[in-house]
């Protein structure tokens, strides 16, 4: 994060208004929600996890056990169950929409 002087960034009227609330302290101003990337979107983590979860679900549907998936992906059995449950619900919803 880069420090910027308010006098260099804000119009004088806005700076005076801000000074009514805060005096010489640092303030973090977050990006607007429309410009802010969601968790894992900017570095590819979200997509990688979605792909991994699809692989887990696909393997489960072919008969690979939860215990084996847990070992293979270094996740707890509870995490594997949650992934399967979530994707199973999504799978059912998609199938209903197609019919």
Secondary structure, 3 states (H helix, E strand, C coil): CCCCCHHHHCCHHHHHHHHCCCCCCCCCCCCCCCCCCCCCCCCCHHHHHHHHHHHHHHHHHCCCCHHHHHHHHCCCHHHHHHHHHHHHHHHHHHHHHHC
